[in-house]
Amino acid sequence: MILRIKKLFAIKGYNLFVICMLLVGTGISITMPYLSLYSTEEFGMSTGAFGILMAVSSLSGVIINSFIAKRSDSGINRKKIIIFAMISSALGYASYITFHNYFILLITVTLFNGIGAAAMPQIFAFAQESANASKTDDKTFALSTLRSLFSLGFLIGPLGGTIILREAGYKGLFLGTSFIFLIIASLVFFFLQNQNHTFHNKKKSKEQVPVPSLNNKRIRYPFIAFALLFAVNSINGINTPLFIINELHGSYNEVGIVVSVCAGLEIPIMIALGALSRNITNHSLMIISCFIGGIYFLVLTTASHSWILIAAQLLQAIFVAIVMGNGLSYFSDLLPDSPGMSATIYSNGSTIGRLVGNLGGGFIATFIGFRLVNLVCLLLVLLSFFILLRTNYHGKSEVAREKIHSI
């Protein structure tokens, strides 16, 4: 395993990608736990207004991501896109302490964070191109390792955010986050070499360039399945603490243990599953993840004590690790000649899924109760399972060779 990890750094620019993904995860997670508190308590938004802000900015990211993805695979300089997106993210976070009018903040955050959302997919696309150019047979392992570093940032960031908030307040918190994104932009500008050669051997005319489409069921089916699985993960994140406190009459300490155990297990499992990519396809792993997720939510539906949930976090960690760690590689296998589009489809699926989960989780619990929310999650996982079974999956993908011109 150590030798395989060392070989990843033979991929051009991989050491920089490692630093960037860790910083991106850290930067986002520094502010995330306190964003709703700042918006409602300091800025004076209602919870509804804050929800609208988050929903609109997320959807703008999906739209702008899709627009950029089509063009990034056709020869636009990916390095410039990443730099511009990182600077835009920095401006988006700085907007929170610069503008004090809700509608102006809505416009600026929607614009800047929407553009900034292109950063991660383009980093993954650049990494995929570098892996292809290096002729490595560990591309899935390389991408899942990068994804695990993003998750590692989420373990580091909240602690850093707590310290910054205590010492410098919200102004220091948002400016600190902006500074991290400017550091990433600087690192990319000075140390990441262009890969314009990637496009020299591509098709010579516009008619020859295949444009992947969600109208194609080989892409549409897994996209829907991934969106559902990310929605399930978001609903679970909202519901589980409430379920422990209100249904199982557990303690806040037990809630913290559940969250920490799952987060701590995700990263090593994500790396280990990436290492298995030589022996099992990403499609098979996704089928397995649905099976494991189904067992997990079945356990939660029948759980009577908090310790059962703590023990079940091993199942949850495997489920999340596969969906988050191998999901990107799944679409990369489907669209090997369109790294920007494959990363964007995965990113958009996760964004839409999280948005649906965040908006729907509390609403569902209000009407059917916290325990039955787990049953709804089980049904959604089963639906994803059957969708993936119907997917005509090709590792080398015939999809990338089809000529489809809309998304």
Beta strands, then each sheet from edge to edge (+ up, - down):
end
